[in-house]
Amino acid sequence: MVRFTTKKIDSLTLGERMKKIRDERRLSLSEISKHTKIQIKYLEYIEDGTYAKLPADVYVKGFLRSYALFMGLNEVGLIKQFEREKGIHKNIKKIVDDDSAGAPIKFSSFVVTPKMIVVSLILLIVASSFIYLYVQVNNFVSKPRLLIITPTDGAKVSGNSTHVTGIAEKDALVFINEQPVLVNEKGEFSEDVGLKTGLNVINVKARSKFNKEAVDSISVNADFQSQVNEQPSDVSNENSGDQASPVQSFEPVKMDVYVSPNPTWMSIEADGNLVYSGVLLPDSVQSFNAKQSISVTSGKGSETFVKINGKDLGALSSDGTVVRDVVYDAHGKVENKK
């Protein structure tokens, strides 16, 4: 007797799957757009399955990588499902638009012999070898391409952060102020950089797989009001015998942050000022200092680890969801008291 086994088939489309995950995590499209830099309309097109209105596939795959990184999903699965559904859409459109089914078939009199095939393959291999050697030698002796698009050198910024974008070699490692950043398959990179009041120097470095480096830097002037609280001083003490009024003191805070095992987006505020916003890569420890407190927002709380003044406090949370505005002072985590 022949036995048949049943297999459960996931009938959700890519858009339905993304919308279900977003609803389960109670995230709006605007929140996802803010953290992934993907326009809301493109998120809506993907969720609605309106692939005809999406840009080129290379950009959509970049969207899905950013989305998977922020949501903690498998980017390979999302991209494969998109390619499969996009192919189905193309086949359906081709069947509908194909009006030339009755055209006669013409046969060529050109005959391909085995000898011609062998010669063609040899020529193709030789040409490919020369091209490969030329590219490798050129990459070995030359510096990688590096171009900073925004901001321009000498630009003035009114906020406490700026968005740095540029282009490098697609296989190069890119660092902004010694912090590694993600580079897409076209060599494009984009990262938010926190600023301090006054002149800021942003250093960008690209390193090829042959360890050749290209370095560029730009200067940005930031003009914004510092939000650090200061206690007013009493300068009108006329009686030397009077006791001075007590002044509240704060212990300085030093925070070390690292992520494991996946890249994680996060933002850091020191004493109310944004000092970092971007994707932190594994095995990359970032240190921040503040006079009073440091606030952390992370895309994956269970994969973000914190040390305060050298004391290991472990992960931000026990699950992999988004954790917002976790505040630390010199003594550890500041619990919200209502």
Secondary structure, DSSP 8 states (H G I E B T S, - for coil): -------------HHHHHHHHHHHTT--HHHHHHHH---HHHHHHHHHT-GGGS--HHHHHHHHHHHHHHHT--HHHHHHHHHHHHHHHHHHHHHHH---TT-----------HHHHHHHHHHHHHHHHHHHHHHHHHHHHS---EEEEES-TTEEESSSEEEEEEEE-TT-EEEETTEEE-B-TTSEEEEEEE--SEEEEEEEEEE-TTS-EEEEEEEEEE-----------------TTS----------EEEEEEE-SS-EEEEEEETTEEEEEEEE-TT--EEEEESS-EEEEES-GGGEEEEETTEEEEES-SSSS-EEEEEEETTEE-----
